[in-house]
Amino acid sequence: MNEIMLKDDIRIKRVIVHILDSSVGMPVLSDSELEFGSDLADFLREHIYKIISGDDCKSCQFYKEESEVYKMLIQYDEEYFIDISKDMANYLYQIMNSNIDIPPADLMVVRFDAKEEPYLALLKMNYKEFYTHRTQSVEEKNENQIIKYKSILPTESQRLQEAAIIQLKDLNVYAIEKKYDVNGEKTNYFTYLFLKCSGKLSPKSKLSIVSRAVESVQNGYYDESCQFEANMKAKNIIHEELEENGGFTVEHIAEKIFEEKPDLKHEFQEKMEKYDMVHEEIKPQSEKTVRKYETQVLKTDSGIEIKIPMKEYNDPSSVEFITESDGSVSVLIKNIGCLKAKI
C-alpha cells in the first residue's frame, strides 16, 4: 500500500458470509449479502486494520496464469460481488476438504474503501470452541446446562490466522497466513494453493531472520562464556536502531554489530544472501514486534531467569556483569529501592 491505512479510513460497503465447515460435507454458500450496522462494521474494520497494520502481513503478487482467484477478479464488477464471493468460497472449500488439517471456518468477503481506493477483504474466520449455558424446560421445571459451541468466530481482540486484503485497482495482495499439513508437509496453503501468489517476507519474518542469523554467527565464533555478552550487545544495537530510527537496513546493522569482526560480518552477509536480504530495509509497524527487543532475558544453567529492561541494561549503576576468575559469570543488580515477589 502506497500510504499507511488508518482504521478510520476504512469504509465498509458490502459484506457476505459463507460457511466452510468440512464436517458438513459441502459449503453452505449465501445468496444474499449481510445487512450490517455499526457493531458489525466496527468488528470488520478492527480485523481489517489488524491485518494491514501487523508485521506478519506480506505484500504479494498473483501468478496471473495459474491463479483462479486472479481470473475471478481481473474483471471484477460490483454487480457480480455475490457470485464472485461464492466462487471464491467454493474454491477455498475444495482445498480445505482435501486437507483435513486445515481448520473449518466462515469466509467473510468484504468490499470496503480506504482513501477513495476500492479493496476486497477475504477474512477466514477459523472456528473457536467455547462453553456457554442453555436453559430448557423439563417436566415443567427449568434445567440449566453447560454446552460447548464449536463454531464460534474470533472476537475483535483475536488475530485471524489466514486473510487477504486485495487492492481492486491493481490487484496487489496483502496476506497473512499460517502453515498447515498438506500431503504431510507444512505448507502456506492460503497463498500457495488458494490465492496462488507469492511475495516478500513480512517485516516480522525479516527481523526474526536477522536476529537468528546474528545469534548463529556469534555462537559459532565465541565460546559459551562469551556468547551471552555478544548476543546481548547485538540485541541492544538492534533495539537502539528500532527505537531511534524506526528500523534499519541489513547492511547498516551488520556494520554496527560486526564492526571489529570482518570475518563474522562476511559470514552473516552470506546467510543474508540466501534470503536475498543483503540490502533489505526492515521497518516494523507494530509495537508488539518491537516490544521483544525492549528487554534482555537471561537464563542460567541452573534455571534462573532474569528479565532486564534495556534502559537498565545500559545503565552500569543498575546492573553489572562480572566475569569471575574461574570463567563463570555473576550478575550484580544494584540500587534496588523496592523488591517485590509475584505469586
C-alpha positions as CSV (number, residue, x, y, z in Angstrom):
1,M,0.0,0.0,0.0
2,N,1.4,3.4,-1.0
3,E,0.1,5.1,2.1
4,I,-0.4,3.9,5.6
5,M,-4.1,2.9,6.1
6,L,-5.7,4.2,9.3
7,K,-8.6,2.5,11.0
8,D,-10.8,5.5,10.4
9,D,-10.0,5.4,6.7
10,I,-11.9,2.0,6.3
11,R,-15.4,2.3,5.0
12,I,-17.3,-0.9,4.8
13,K,-19.5,-1.2,1.7
14,R,-20.7,-4.8,1.3
15,V,-20.4,-8.0,3.3
16,I,-21.3,-11.6,2.7
17,V,-20.5,-14.7,4.7
18,H,-20.1,-18.3,3.5
19,I,-19.9,-21.3,5.8
20,L,-17.0,-23.6,5.1
21,D,-17.3,-26.4,7.6
22,S,-15.7,-29.6,6.2
23,S,-17.7,-31.7,8.7
24,V,-20.8,-30.8,6.8
25,G,-19.5,-32.3,3.5
26,M,-20.3,-29.3,1.4
27,P,-20.0,-25.5,1.6
28,V,-23.1,-23.5,2.7
29,L,-23.0,-20.5,0.4
30,S,-25.1,-17.4,0.9
31,D,-27.2,-15.9,-1.9
32,S,-27.6,-12.6,-0.2
33,E,-25.4,-10.0,1.5
34,L,-25.4,-9.3,5.2
35,E,-27.2,-6.3,6.5
36,F,-24.7,-4.6,8.8
37,G,-24.9,-1.9,11.4
38,S,-22.2,-0.1,13.3
39,D,-21.4,-3.0,15.5
40,L,-20.6,-5.4,12.7
41,A,-18.9,-2.7,10.7
42,D,-16.6,-1.9,13.7
43,F,-15.9,-5.7,14.1
44,L,-14.8,-6.0,10.4
45,R,-12.9,-2.7,10.5
46,E,-10.9,-3.9,13.5
47,H,-9.9,-7.2,11.8
48,I,-9.0,-5.5,8.6
49,Y,-6.9,-2.9,10.4
50,K,-5.1,-5.6,12.4
51,I,-4.1,-7.3,9.1
52,I,-2.7,-4.3,7.3
53,S,-1.0,-2.8,10.4
54,G,0.6,-6.0,11.6
55,D,4.2,-7.0,10.8
56,D,3.2,-10.5,9.8
57,C,1.4,-9.1,6.7
58,K,3.3,-9.6,3.5
59,S,2.9,-8.0,0.1
60,C,2.2,-10.5,-2.8
61,Q,1.6,-10.7,-6.5
62,F,-0.7,-13.2,-8.2
63,Y,0.7,-15.8,-10.6
64,K,-1.6,-14.5,-13.3
65,E,-1.7,-17.6,-15.5
66,E,-2.2,-20.0,-12.6
67,S,-4.4,-18.2,-10.1
68,E,-8.2,-18.9,-10.3
69,V,-8.8,-16.1,-7.8
70,Y,-6.9,-13.6,-10.1
71,K,-9.1,-14.8,-13.0
72,M,-12.2,-14.1,-10.9
73,L,-11.0,-10.6,-10.0
74,I,-9.5,-9.5,-13.3
75,Q,-12.9,-8.2,-14.5
76,Y,-14.4,-7.5,-11.1
77,D,-17.8,-5.7,-11.2
78,E,-19.9,-4.7,-8.3
79,E,-22.9,-6.4,-10.0
80,Y,-21.2,-9.7,-9.5
81,F,-20.0,-9.3,-5.9
82,I,-22.1,-12.1,-4.6
83,D,-21.3,-14.5,-7.5
84,I,-17.6,-13.9,-7.2
85,S,-17.6,-14.3,-3.4
86,K,-19.4,-17.7,-3.9
87,D,-16.9,-18.9,-6.5
88,M,-14.0,-18.0,-4.2
89,A,-15.6,-19.7,-1.2
90,N,-16.4,-22.8,-3.1
91,Y,-12.8,-22.9,-4.5
92,L,-11.4,-22.5,-1.0
93,Y,-13.7,-25.2,0.4
94,Q,-12.4,-27.7,-2.1
95,I,-8.9,-27.1,-0.9
96,M,-9.9,-27.4,2.7
97,N,-12.0,-30.5,2.1
98,S,-8.9,-32.2,0.6
99,N,-6.7,-31.4,3.5
100,I,-8.2,-32.3,6.9
101,D,-5.7,-30.3,8.9
102,I,-7.0,-27.0,7.6
103,P,-9.5,-25.8,10.1
104,P,-13.1,-25.2,9.3
105,A,-14.3,-21.5,9.1
106,D,-16.7,-18.9,7.9
107,L,-15.3,-16.9,5.0
108,M,-16.4,-13.3,5.2
109,V,-15.9,-11.4,1.9
110,V,-15.9,-7.6,2.5
111,R,-15.9,-4.8,0.0
112,F,-14.5,-1.6,1.5
113,D,-13.0,1.7,0.5
114,A,-9.9,3.4,2.1
115,K,-8.6,6.7,0.9
116,E,-11.0,6.6,-2.0
117,E,-9.5,3.3,-3.2
118,P,-11.6,0.1,-3.6
119,Y,-10.5,-3.1,-1.7
120,L,-11.7,-6.6,-1.2
121,A,-11.0,-8.4,2.1
122,L,-11.1,-12.2,2.4
123,L,-11.4,-13.0,6.1
124,K,-11.2,-16.6,7.0
125,M,-12.7,-16.8,10.5
126,N,-11.5,-20.1,11.9
127,Y,-13.9,-21.6,14.4
128,K,-13.2,-21.5,18.2
129,E,-14.7,-23.7,20.8
130,F,-16.4,-22.1,23.8
131,Y,-18.7,-23.2,26.6
132,T,-21.9,-21.4,27.4
133,H,-25.2,-22.1,29.3
134,R,-28.5,-23.3,28.0
135,T,-31.9,-23.3,29.8
136,Q,-34.6,-25.7,28.8
137,S,-37.9,-26.8,30.4
138,V,-38.1,-30.5,31.5
139,E,-41.4,-31.7,33.0
140,E,-42.4,-28.1,33.8
141,K,-39.1,-27.4,35.6
142,N,-36.2,-25.3,34.4
143,E,-33.0,-27.2,33.7
144,N,-29.7,-25.3,33.2
145,Q,-27.0,-26.9,31.2
146,I,-23.4,-26.2,30.1
147,I,-22.9,-26.9,26.4
148,K,-19.9,-26.5,24.0
149,Y,-20.3,-24.4,20.8
150,K,-17.7,-25.5,18.2
151,S,-18.4,-22.8,15.6
152,I,-17.7,-19.5,17.4
153,L,-16.0,-16.8,15.4
154,P,-12.9,-15.0,16.6
155,T,-13.5,-11.9,18.7
156,E,-12.3,-8.4,17.8
157,S,-9.3,-8.8,20.0
158,Q,-8.1,-12.0,18.4
159,R,-5.9,-12.0,15.3
160,L,-7.0,-14.0,12.2
161,Q,-4.6,-16.7,11.0
162,E,-5.4,-16.5,7.3
163,A,-6.7,-13.5,5.4
164,A,-6.1,-11.3,2.4
165,I,-6.6,-7.7,1.5
166,I,-6.8,-7.1,-2.3
167,Q,-6.5,-3.7,-4.0
168,L,-9.1,-3.9,-6.7
169,K,-7.4,-1.2,-8.8
170,D,-4.2,-3.1,-9.4
171,L,-4.9,-6.5,-7.7
172,N,-1.9,-6.2,-5.3
173,V,-2.4,-8.7,-2.4
174,Y,-1.6,-8.3,1.3
175,A,-1.8,-11.6,3.1
176,I,-1.4,-13.2,6.5
177,E,-1.3,-17.0,6.9
178,K,-0.4,-20.0,9.0
179,K,1.1,-23.2,7.7
180,Y,-0.9,-26.4,7.9
181,D,-0.1,-30.0,6.9
182,V,-0.8,-30.6,3.2
183,N,0.2,-34.1,1.9
184,G,2.4,-34.5,5.1
185,E,4.3,-31.2,4.6
186,K,3.8,-27.9,6.4
187,T,2.5,-25.5,3.7
188,N,1.3,-22.0,3.4
189,Y,-1.8,-23.2,1.6
190,F,-3.6,-19.9,1.7
191,T,-1.2,-18.2,-0.7
192,Y,0.3,-21.3,-2.3
193,L,-2.9,-23.3,-3.1
194,F,-5.8,-20.8,-2.8
195,L,-4.6,-17.4,-3.9
196,K,-1.6,-18.7,-5.9
197,C,0.5,-15.7,-5.3
198,S,4.0,-15.0,-3.9
199,G,5.7,-12.1,-2.3
200,K,8.3,-10.7,0.0
201,L,8.8,-11.8,3.6
202,S,6.8,-9.9,6.2
203,P,8.7,-7.3,8.4
204,K,8.3,-9.7,11.4
205,S,9.9,-12.6,9.4
206,K,12.7,-10.4,8.2
207,L,13.5,-9.2,11.7
208,S,13.4,-12.8,13.0
209,I,15.8,-13.9,10.3
210,V,18.3,-11.2,11.0
211,S,18.2,-11.9,14.8
212,R,18.7,-15.7,14.3
213,A,21.5,-15.2,11.8
214,V,23.4,-12.8,14.2
215,E,23.0,-15.3,17.0
216,S,24.1,-18.3,14.9
217,V,27.2,-16.5,13.6
218,Q,28.2,-15.3,17.1
219,N,27.5,-18.7,18.8
220,G,29.8,-20.3,16.2
221,Y,32.6,-17.9,17.0
222,Y,32.5,-17.3,20.7
223,D,32.8,-19.9,23.5
224,E,29.8,-20.4,25.8
225,S,31.2,-17.9,28.4
226,C,31.2,-15.1,25.9
227,Q,28.2,-15.9,23.8
228,F,25.6,-14.3,26.1
229,E,27.5,-11.0,26.2
230,A,28.0,-10.8,22.4
231,N,24.3,-11.6,21.8
232,M,23.2,-9.1,24.4
233,K,25.2,-6.3,22.8
234,A,23.8,-7.3,19.4
235,K,20.2,-7.2,20.7
236,N,20.9,-3.8,22.3
237,I,22.2,-2.4,18.9
238,I,19.0,-3.7,17.2
239,H,16.9,-2.2,19.9
240,E,18.6,1.2,19.6
241,E,18.1,1.3,15.8
242,L,14.4,0.4,16.2
243,E,13.8,2.9,18.9
244,E,15.7,5.8,17.4
245,N,15.2,5.3,13.6
246,G,12.1,3.0,13.5
247,G,14.1,0.4,11.6
248,F,17.4,-0.3,9.8
249,T,19.0,-1.7,6.7
250,V,20.7,-5.1,6.9
251,E,24.0,-3.6,5.7
252,H,23.9,-0.9,8.4
253,I,23.1,-3.3,11.2
254,A,25.9,-5.7,10.1
255,E,28.4,-2.8,10.2
256,K,27.4,-1.9,13.7
257,I,27.2,-5.4,15.2
258,F,30.3,-6.8,13.5
259,E,32.3,-3.6,13.4
260,E,35.6,-5.2,14.6
261,K,34.9,-8.7,13.2
262,P,35.1,-8.6,9.4
263,D,35.1,-12.4,9.2
264,L,31.8,-12.6,11.1
265,K,30.3,-9.8,9.1
266,H,31.1,-11.8,5.9
267,E,29.6,-15.0,7.3
268,F,26.5,-13.0,8.3
269,Q,26.1,-11.5,4.8
270,E,26.4,-14.9,3.3
271,K,23.4,-16.0,5.3
272,M,21.5,-12.9,4.2
273,E,22.3,-13.6,0.6
274,K,20.3,-16.9,0.9
275,Y,17.2,-14.8,1.6
276,D,18.1,-12.0,-0.8
277,M,18.2,-9.6,2.1
278,V,21.7,-8.1,2.0
279,H,20.4,-4.7,1.1
280,E,16.9,-5.1,2.7
281,E,15.3,-2.4,4.8
282,I,13.5,-3.6,7.9
283,K,10.9,-1.3,9.3
284,P,8.3,-2.8,11.6
285,Q,5.0,-1.1,12.2
286,S,3.6,-2.9,15.2
287,E,4.7,-2.1,18.8
288,K,4.2,-5.8,19.6
289,T,7.0,-6.7,17.2
290,V,9.4,-4.2,18.7
291,R,8.5,-5.0,22.3
292,K,10.5,-8.2,22.4
293,Y,13.7,-6.1,21.9
294,E,12.9,-3.8,24.9
295,T,14.2,-6.3,27.4
296,Q,17.1,-8.7,27.8
297,V,16.0,-12.1,29.0
298,L,18.8,-14.2,30.5
299,K,18.6,-17.8,31.5
300,T,21.2,-19.5,33.7
301,D,22.2,-23.2,33.5
302,S,20.5,-23.7,36.9
303,G,17.1,-22.5,35.6
304,I,17.1,-18.9,37.0
305,E,15.6,-16.4,34.5
306,I,16.3,-12.7,34.7
307,K,14.5,-10.1,32.7
308,I,16.3,-6.7,32.3
309,P,14.8,-3.6,30.6
310,M,17.2,-2.2,28.0
311,K,17.2,1.1,29.9
312,E,18.6,-0.6,33.0
313,Y,20.9,-2.9,30.9
314,N,22.6,0.3,29.5
315,D,23.0,1.8,33.0
316,P,26.1,0.5,34.9
317,S,24.6,1.9,38.1
318,S,21.7,-0.6,37.7
319,V,23.3,-3.8,36.6
320,E,26.8,-5.2,36.2
321,F,28.1,-8.4,34.6
322,I,31.2,-9.7,36.3
323,T,33.4,-12.5,34.8
324,E,34.9,-14.4,37.7
325,S,38.5,-16.0,37.6
326,D,37.1,-19.4,37.0
327,G,35.2,-18.2,33.9
328,S,31.7,-18.1,35.5
329,V,29.6,-15.0,35.3
330,S,27.9,-13.1,38.1
331,V,25.1,-10.6,37.6
332,L,25.1,-7.8,40.1
333,I,21.8,-5.9,40.4
334,K,22.3,-2.5,42.1
335,N,20.4,0.2,43.9
336,I,17.2,-1.7,44.5
337,G,14.7,0.6,46.2
338,C,11.9,-2.0,46.5
339,L,11.8,-5.7,45.9
340,K,8.5,-7.5,45.2
341,A,7.6,-11.1,44.8
342,K,4.9,-12.1,42.3
343,I,2.6,-15.0,43.3
